[in-house]
Amino acid sequence: MVLAATMDRPALLGGSRAVTLDGTSANRWPIVTDEDVAAVTEVLRSGELSLHKITGALENDYRALLGVKHVLACCNGTSAIFAALHALGLKPGDEVLAPSATYWASVMPILWCGAVPVFCESEPEQLGLDPADAEGKITPRTKAMVVVHLWGMPSRMDSLLGLAQKHKLKVFEDASHAHGAKWRGKPVGTLGDAAVFSLQTNKLAPAGEGGILVTNSDAIHEHALCLGHFERILNLPTPARRFAGTGFGMKHRMAPLSAAVARTQLKHMSERNARRNANIEYLSKRLEKLGLRTFLAPPDIERVYFLFIIQNDEAATRLPTDALVKALQAEGCDVVRPKYPLLHQQPVFTEGVFVDIARLHDVPRASLPTYRKEDLPRTTAANAQLIQLPAFPSADRALLDQYATAFEKVLGAAPAITEAWRNGTHRA
Ligand SMILES: Cc1ncc(COP(=O)(O)O)c(C=O)c1O
């Protein structure tokens, strides 16, 4: 193929770069202003760095935002997930349906409850648990499912909630990526028995470190509070007050300095989500025209974007994903392969270490799940075609247009790039 002008020639094949604008400030996250600094300073100056009332104020903010009965501010999302799963009443040997395509913290706390994950395929459009695959994996030991609204896209809740109801399973939502997302008008985090939002720095309403546990269940709230918030047990109006001297052995409360950041960030979340969404949707529509899958939300869903992940259908673009990433990087695009490894392929599972972590030595091995790298072929294949772009929280159209041009150039020259990629004759 002859590529005439160097402007149109992909940078990987000697042309000039499509992206010349500096994306540093367009992609800076979190957005920290004087308001965050003032909020933190006020708490710091108070000298009350463990039990400041700002943590309760943050819980009230989330209660109002989500319309839920109980909110517990925890020191991070992982501790909040452990507390929620423990409070669901998981017992040794119980099975929990869970995605493999997620961050480890969605799943690993299951083991600390003595239960085990049963990994399911992710469905290709909304990226959460595949309801059909999950149903096929239900056994008499299955007690719960972990639903992850991955990258900010709500999962297929109608099917998953139906499945849970039919088989009497508890539903835990990991909404760590999905602050502000809605399913049929209802906020995610309010759809199951309990949910958690991570407030780690990259998240949509960050605190540095923090986790928000939400539930409408008095029993779940009480258990999670006894587990990790001993100082609040005496405030309970129930016989659980008798545990005030010990709690249940963990300490999960959020640092008030984090709560100060979290409150300020939350105040601006919806306006910042809207800007990020508008930017990503604008670029997504241009990328869809090139045959890329961008996971735009279906009509009954308001998604958000913790990360902007797209999928390169190699059969459609005729460009291997590694070559596409390399060619886009050569154009000046800040793109990478997403970092989460598939969990079912990790040594903790494939080498059987999970038995030690979950202390399941007394449970016959034959009644525990087996984990093999070659399991979940559909999720594995889909995962190999994902590409992560910047989330463009503060980008303007000029930068987005340059990214669109980079994709157009690269995909327009797919055969030449593939050939150079295979022969090793592209630019280093
Ligand atoms: C899907 C998911 N769940 C849970 C967590 C854990 O949250 P944290 O980092 O606040 O412990 C994270 C990320 O950090 C996450 O991405």
The ligand as a Gaussian input file, in Angstrom:
#p B3LYP/6-31G(d) Opt

LIG

0 1
 C      -13.164000      -2.787000      41.427000
 C      -12.414000      -2.403000      42.677000
 N      -12.816000      -2.899000      43.839000
 C      -12.203000      -2.592000      44.986000
 C      -11.110000      -1.760000      45.012000
 C      -10.408000      -1.550000      46.304000
 O      -10.519000      -0.289000      46.781000
 P       -9.367000       0.358000      47.653000
 O       -8.204000       0.591000      46.766000
 O      -10.023000       1.620000      48.127000
 O       -9.062000      -0.574000      48.767000
 C      -10.656000      -1.192000      43.806000
 C       -9.535000      -0.279000      43.675000
 O       -8.764000       0.218000      44.148000
 C      -11.313000      -1.534000      42.611000
 O      -10.883000      -1.058000      41.434000

